[in-house]
Amino acid sequence: MPRSLQEILDHADEMERRFDEHEPTDVRDAAPLHAIRAAVNDRAATERRVLEAVAAARDAGVSWSAIGNMLGTSGEAARKRYGGHHAKSA
């Protein structure tokens, strides 16, 4: 079963913390690891922007079907994934 958005965001935050604290000692060139850290941070920020955009769309009265279409999924799948994060989702 897919993880909830909150679980994904929490995991991204945890990964960001671990990367920030990690000092590679067995790697000659840490640039690839820094690129991974940047990608993880970007992914977490993107997930937050999607959540905020979905909430704004729902506040504006946009249907779950239209939101799902923009996310590349069904309205029901969008509601299941993001509906618990929005007060007007019921």
N, C-alpha and C positions, 0 to 999 in steps of 0.2 A: 504494500500500500504506500502511495506517495507520502512523503513527509509534509507536514503543514508548513506554511510559509514562515510562521514564527520559528519552527524548528530549524528551517534552512537559514534564517537570519541569525539565530542564536549560534548555529554551527559556524557560520561565516565570521561572526564576531570572535568566537573561540579560536578559529584558525588565524585570524588577524592577530590576536593576542599572542598566540604561539610563535607566529612568524616574527613579530616584533621582538620577542624575548630571545629568539634563537640566534646564536652566533655560530655559523658553520665553521668547524675547525678542520674537517676532512675534505674540504673542497678548495681547489686551487682558485677557481673563478666563481665567486658567489653571484654573479650577474644573473644566471638562470634562476636561482632561488629568489632573488629580488623580483624578477619578472613574474614568478608564480605568486609571490606576496601581493604584487600590484594587481594581478588578475583577480585574486580572491577579494581584495578590497573593492575592486571595480564591480565584481559580481554582487557583493553585498549591497553596495550603493544602488546598483540597478534594481535589485529586488525591492529595495525601499521605495525607489521612484515608481515602480510598477504599482506597488501597494497604495501609494499616495494618489496615483493617477486613477486607479480603480475606485478609490474612495471618493475622489472628486467627481468622477463620472456618475457614481451612484447618487451623490448629493445633487447632481444636476438632473437626475431622473432618467439616466440612460439605463436601458434594459440589460439584464444579464446576458441575453442573447447577443446584443450588439457588442458588449464588452468581450464575451467569449470569442466572437468573430475577430476582433482586433488582436486577441491573444493567440489566435490560431487554434482554438478549442471550442467546445460547445458552451452554451450559456450555463448549463447545469454544472459542468466541470469548473467553470470560472466561479460560479456561486459557491461551490463546495470548497474551492481553494481559498478564495478571498472573502467570502461572505461572513465568516466568523470574525473578521477583522474590521467590520464596518457595522455601525449601530443601526443603519437603515436597511440592512440586508434581509431582515425577516419579512 
